């Protein structure tokens, strides 16, 4: 029986948008308006969210990322969705996604 040929897959991609894709691990505050005793209060921990998306901008104060976008085919204008602005001091780790 003849062997099947594997189809070559093009792994090189051209980005649709000029933004770097990243994974951001950060800390966030947690609040609770309910009553708690000392033991329950001591168990309270910071949240450790993870966001993946494209970096819109980054400076010493904040990182702005977005997780979805729409690109107008006639004007090439990009509109951004699922936007998050994180204070730079809250970022624990930012990893480039290839």
N, C-alpha and C positions, 0 to 999 in steps of 0.2 A: 504494500500500500504506500503511495507517495506521501512524503512529509508535507504538511501544510506550511506555507510561507507566512511568516509573521509580517504584518503590515507595519511599516515604520511610522512612528508617531513623532510629530514635530513638537519638541519640548521648548523651543524658543518662542517666546511670546513678545508681542509689542504692546506696551502698556497703553490702555485707552486714555489714561489720565496721567498728568505729570506730578504725581504725589507718591511718596514712599509708603508702603504698607508695613504696619507694625503691630506688635502685641504689647499692650501696656498693662503691667501689673502695678496696682496702687493700693493705698489704704484710704478708707473713708470713715467718717464718723458714724456712730450708731446712736440712736436716741430711742427712748421709751417713755411714754407718758404715764405708764402704770406704776403701781406701788410694788416695791421689792424690799426684801430684808437685806442685811449686810452680806450674807452668803450669796444670794442671787446677784447682788450688785457687783461683788468681786468676780463673778463668772463672766461679766460683760466684757466682750472683746471687740476690737475694731474690725470692720468689714475689710475683706481683701478682694475687691473686684478685679476682673480681668476684662479688658476691651481689646478687640482687634478691629483695625480699620486703617485708613490712610491719614497721614499727618497733614493737616491743613496748614498749621503754623506751630512754631515752638519758640519760646523765648525764656528769659530767666524767671518769668512769672507764671506761665501756663503752657500747657500743651493742648491744642485743639485738634480733635480727630473726628472723622466721619466714617460710618460703616456702610452707607449706601449713597448712590449718586445717580443722576440722570443726565445724559449728554445729548443735547439737541443736535441732530444730524445735519441740519442746514446751517446752523450758526456756530457749532462746536462749543456753545455755552454750557457750563456744568452747573447743575443745582445739587445741593448737598442735603442728605437726610441722616437721621440717627446720629446727630451731632453731640459730642461730649467735650466739655472744657474742664481740664484737671489742673489744679495748682501744681506747679513743678515740684514743690517740696513734698507733695503726697506721692509722687511717682517712686516706686521701689525699683522697677526694672522695665526697660523698654528694649524689645528685641525686634530687629528687622525681619520681615517675612519675605522670602524670595518667591 
